[in-house]
Amino acid sequence: MTQKTSLLAYGSHIRAKVSLPHIFIYAVLLIMLVFTLIPLLFMITASMMTSREILQMPYKWIPDRLNYVNFVKAIKGNDGNYIFLRNISNSLIVAVSVSITTVLLASITGYGLAKFHFKGRNFVFMLIMATMMIPFEAIMIPLYMVVMQLRIQNSYIGLILPFMVSAFGIFQMRQYLTTFPKEFLDAARVDGMGEFSIFWKIVFPNCKPVIATLGILSFRGQWDNLLWPLLVSQNEKMKTIPQYISTFVQERSTDEGALMAAALLASIPMFIMFISLSRYFIGGSSVFESRKG
């Protein structure tokens, strides 16, 4: 009798907690989840279908037969030169290089703006923030002219150099480091450590969540970047993976199955990176939001 009473009390407690606003919020989140996953599911299933199956209506979410030839076509390419492997390597080199330089330069700059008091510090910070208001399309042509003058088109330097510093990255690191305990820094200075040693040995290792967040966002931004490589990379061997995927669309007769297979293969590195750093990414995002508030 006592156990039955406790179960009834627990059930009433659960019903009291699950109110109408909670149900509405869960329903909205579920709808958003479905709309987010539908394009991903479509890409996965379409990558194993023929073009006729993909275009037929209503769409069959489960293919009649798994068509693995699409992945061979995706890697082989329209010309059969297997340039896919070179293009995806280019994207990896560019994305990793930009992520590393962005994290390092943004963390150093953010540390200086957060922990050093000098004349004009707020003006410098606001000036950096003002650059976020300038769309990339407005500076794209001047950047291209600079690249042409330096003769670094069709090179990794030309793809990496304009994105080595991120104003958003500086903002994120500065906001995170503003609340970093000053006592740790003072104790290190008393022990005779230099400023660079303090940053590298104390500050930087304790910024893993925000570093992972900034690294993932920087990597994704360059992995998906199509506009800038279209300008500076005309050589087939220096093109990136978004350019490779766009070549399927430019064909007179598009192979939709191979296009979806190429898109799926191109998504794998991003998934791997996010999954491996997800705990830092989620933690860094929540900490950043709490500190910003």
JOGI-V322442 format. One record per backbone hydrogen bond with DSSP energy under -0.5 kcal/mol. CO is the residue of the C=O (numbers start at 1). NH is the residue of the N-H. If there is no record, write none. Layout:
{{CO;NH} {CO;NH}}
This chain:
{{1;5} {2;6} {3;7} {4;8} {5;9} {6;10} {7;11} {8;12} {9;13} {10;14} {11;15} {12;16} {13;17} {14;18} {17;19} {19;23} {20;24} {21;25} {22;26} {23;27} {24;28} {25;29} {26;30} {27;31} {28;32} {29;33} {30;34} {31;35} {32;36} {33;37} {34;38} {35;39} {36;40} {37;41} {38;42} {39;43} {40;44} {41;45} {42;46} {43;47} {45;48} {46;49} {48;67} {50;54} {51;55} {52;56} {59;61} {61;63} {65;67} {66;68} {67;70} {68;71} {68;72} {69;73} {70;74} {71;75} {72;76} {73;77} {75;84} {76;82} {77;80} {82;85} {82;86} {83;87} {84;88} {85;89} {86;90} {87;91} {87;241} {88;92} {89;93} {90;94} {91;95} {92;96} {93;97} {94;98} {95;99} {96;100} {97;101} {98;102} {99;103} {100;104} {101;105} {102;106} {103;107} {104;108} {105;109} {106;110} {107;111} {108;112} {109;113} {110;114} {111;115} {112;116} {116;118} {118;121} {120;124} {121;125} {122;126} {123;127} {124;128} {125;129} {126;130} {127;131} {128;131} {129;132} {130;133} {131;134} {133;135} {135;138} {135;139} {136;139} {136;140} {137;141} {139;143} {140;144} {141;145} {142;146} {143;147} {144;148} {145;149} {146;150} {147;151} {147;152} {152;155} {152;158} {155;159} {156;160} {157;161} {160;163} {161;164} {166;170} {167;171} {168;172} {169;173} {170;174} {171;175} {172;176} {173;177} {174;178} {176;179} {177;180} {181;184} {181;185} {182;186} {183;187} {184;188} {185;189} {186;190} {187;191} {188;193} {189;192} {194;198} {195;199} {196;200} {197;201} {198;202} {198;203} {199;204} {202;206} {203;206} {204;207} {205;208} {207;211} {208;212} {209;213} {210;214} {211;215} {212;216} {213;217} {214;218} {215;219} {216;220} {217;221} {218;222} {219;223} {220;224} {226;230} {227;231} {228;231} {228;232} {229;233} {232;154} {232;234} {235;238} {236;239} {240;244} {241;245} {242;246} {243;247} {244;247} {244;248} {245;248} {245;249} {246;250} {247;251} {248;251} {252;254} {254;256} {255;259} {256;260} {257;261} {258;262} {259;263} {260;264} {261;265} {262;266} {263;267} {264;267} {264;268} {265;268} {265;269} {267;271} {268;272} {269;273} {270;274} {271;275} {272;276} {273;277} {275;278} {277;281} {278;282} {279;283} {280;284} {281;285} {282;286} {283;287} {284;288} {285;289} {286;290} {287;291} {288;292} {289;293}}
